[in-house]
Amino acid sequence: MALCFELVVNFGDNAEAAEAAARTRPTRTTLSAGGHQIPLHRPVLTDSEGHIELSILPVAVSWHCTLDGSLPRQKLTAAELTELGQQLYDLLGTFHGYVAAQVGWNPEHFVDPAELREWSEELNDGSIHGLVLSEEVHAELGLGAHYEVFRPGYRWIPYRGEPRGTTTD
């Protein structure tokens, strides 16, 4: 099973916004993490159980990611992964028309509003940091004012980075 560090964005049924995001060329196609220069794979669009998901993965950071092929994995510290994650959130800030998004290790289950209903306690106490929700989903889930503005139309519990001790060694 693959363990992927990635940005996953749920566009609901908004195919036009998903395709526009997939065509977006980031101002930097290579991200910095400590002394490492890490390129991004091409965005991957999938139809995932009734919604359209966009995944953006840094090259050679994940375990057993088929996109990486036989490339050796980058050895990154928690601080370097956090730096990489922050840059993926910067990229997310340029997208429009999505309903939920998150950066992290296999975050797909947190970007499905139907599945999020099962995480009401964690959503309310803010322990799912880095989760970005559209204002509509935020209201539907009945979440409080402790969610900050990510950008106009979106709220989040700010990303706190990768836990100390997390590495890709």
C-alpha positions as CSV (number, residue, x, y, z in Angstrom):
1,M,0.0,0.0,0.0
2,A,1.3,3.5,-0.9
3,L,1.7,6.1,1.8
4,C,1.6,9.4,0.0
5,F,2.4,12.9,1.2
6,E,0.2,15.1,-1.0
7,L,-2.3,17.8,-1.5
8,V,-5.8,16.4,-2.1
9,V,-8.6,18.6,-3.3
10,N,-12.2,17.6,-3.5
11,F,-14.1,19.6,-6.2
12,G,-17.5,17.9,-5.7
13,D,-19.1,17.8,-9.1
14,N,-17.3,20.9,-10.3
15,A,-15.4,19.4,-13.3
16,E,-14.7,22.8,-14.8
17,A,-12.9,24.1,-11.6
18,A,-11.1,20.8,-11.2
19,E,-9.8,20.8,-14.8
20,A,-8.7,24.5,-14.4
21,A,-6.8,23.6,-11.2
22,A,-5.1,20.7,-12.9
23,R,-4.0,23.0,-15.7
24,T,-2.6,25.6,-13.3
25,R,1.1,25.9,-13.6
26,P,2.5,26.9,-10.2
27,T,4.9,29.8,-10.3
28,R,7.4,27.3,-8.9
29,T,7.3,23.8,-10.2
30,T,10.1,22.8,-7.9
31,L,9.5,23.3,-4.1
32,S,12.2,23.9,-1.5
33,A,12.5,21.8,1.7
34,G,15.6,22.5,3.7
35,G,18.4,22.1,1.2
36,H,16.3,19.9,-1.1
37,Q,14.7,21.0,-4.4
38,I,11.7,18.8,-5.0
39,P,9.7,18.9,-8.2
40,L,5.9,18.2,-8.4
41,H,4.3,15.3,-10.3
42,R,1.7,16.4,-12.8
43,P,-1.7,16.8,-11.1
44,V,-3.8,13.6,-11.0
45,L,-7.6,14.0,-11.5
46,T,-9.8,11.1,-10.4
47,D,-13.6,10.4,-10.1
48,S,-13.7,9.2,-6.5
49,E,-17.1,7.9,-5.4
50,G,-19.2,10.7,-6.8
51,H,-16.8,13.6,-6.5
52,I,-13.8,14.8,-8.5
53,E,-10.4,14.7,-6.7
54,L,-7.2,16.4,-7.6
55,S,-4.0,15.1,-6.1
56,I,-0.6,16.9,-6.3
57,L,2.4,14.9,-5.0
58,P,6.0,16.0,-4.6
59,V,8.4,13.7,-6.4
60,A,10.1,11.0,-4.4
61,V,8.7,11.9,-1.0
62,S,6.1,9.1,-0.6
63,W,6.4,5.4,0.0
64,H,5.5,3.0,-2.8
65,C,3.9,5.7,-4.9
66,T,3.5,4.4,-8.5
67,L,4.2,7.9,-9.9
68,D,7.7,7.8,-8.5
69,G,8.6,4.6,-10.2
70,S,12.1,3.5,-9.1
71,L,13.3,6.9,-8.0
72,P,15.0,6.8,-4.6
73,R,13.0,8.6,-1.9
74,Q,14.1,12.0,-0.6
75,K,15.1,11.8,3.1
76,L,13.2,14.6,4.7
77,T,12.8,15.7,8.4
78,A,9.5,16.8,9.9
79,A,10.6,20.4,9.5
80,E,11.3,19.9,5.8
81,L,8.0,18.1,5.3
82,T,6.3,21.0,7.0
83,E,8.0,23.5,4.7
84,L,6.9,21.4,1.7
85,G,3.3,21.2,3.1
86,Q,3.2,25.0,3.5
87,Q,4.1,25.5,-0.1
88,L,1.4,23.0,-1.2
89,Y,-1.1,25.1,0.8
90,D,0.2,28.2,-1.0
91,L,-0.6,26.4,-4.3
92,L,-4.1,25.5,-3.0
93,G,-4.7,29.2,-2.3
94,T,-4.7,29.7,-6.1
95,F,-7.6,27.2,-6.7
96,H,-11.3,28.0,-6.8
97,G,-14.5,26.0,-6.8
98,Y,-13.5,23.1,-4.4
99,V,-15.4,21.9,-1.3
100,A,-12.6,20.5,0.8
101,A,-8.8,20.1,0.8
102,Q,-5.9,18.9,2.9
103,V,-2.1,18.4,2.8
104,G,-0.7,15.4,4.5
105,W,-0.2,11.6,4.5
106,N,-3.1,10.0,2.5
107,P,-5.6,12.8,3.4
108,E,-8.3,11.6,1.0
109,H,-10.7,10.5,3.7
110,F,-10.7,14.0,5.2
111,V,-11.8,15.8,2.0
112,D,-15.1,13.9,1.6
113,P,-17.8,15.9,3.4
114,A,-19.9,12.7,3.8
115,E,-17.1,11.0,5.7
116,L,-16.4,14.1,7.7
117,R,-19.7,13.8,9.4
118,E,-18.2,10.8,11.2
119,W,-15.4,13.0,12.6
120,S,-17.7,15.6,14.3
121,E,-15.7,15.6,17.6
122,E,-12.4,16.1,15.9
123,L,-13.9,18.8,13.6
124,N,-15.3,20.7,16.6
125,D,-12.1,20.5,18.7
126,G,-9.8,21.5,15.8
127,S,-7.7,18.4,15.9
128,I,-7.9,17.9,12.1
129,H,-5.5,20.8,11.4
130,G,-4.9,21.8,7.9
131,L,-8.3,20.8,6.7
132,V,-9.7,23.5,4.4
133,L,-13.5,23.7,3.9
134,S,-15.7,25.8,1.7
135,E,-17.9,28.2,3.6
136,E,-20.9,26.0,2.5
137,V,-19.5,22.8,3.9
138,H,-18.3,24.6,7.0
139,A,-22.0,25.7,7.6
140,E,-23.5,22.3,6.6
141,L,-21.3,20.7,9.2
142,G,-22.2,23.3,11.8
143,L,-18.7,24.2,12.7
144,G,-17.8,27.1,14.9
145,A,-16.0,30.4,14.5
146,H,-12.7,29.0,15.6
147,Y,-12.1,28.1,12.0
148,E,-10.0,30.9,10.5
149,V,-10.3,32.3,7.0
150,F,-8.0,30.4,4.6
151,R,-9.0,32.7,1.7
152,P,-12.3,34.3,0.8
153,G,-14.9,31.6,0.7
154,Y,-12.9,29.0,2.6
155,R,-12.2,28.3,6.3
156,W,-9.6,26.1,8.1
157,I,-7.9,25.1,11.2
158,P,-4.4,26.3,10.3
159,Y,-1.8,23.7,9.3
160,R,0.6,23.0,12.3
161,G,3.1,21.0,10.3
162,E,4.3,17.5,10.5
163,P,4.8,16.1,14.0
164,R,8.3,16.0,15.4
165,G,9.9,12.7,14.7
166,T,8.1,12.3,11.3
167,T,10.7,11.6,8.6
168,T,10.9,9.9,5.3
169,D,14.1,8.0,6.2
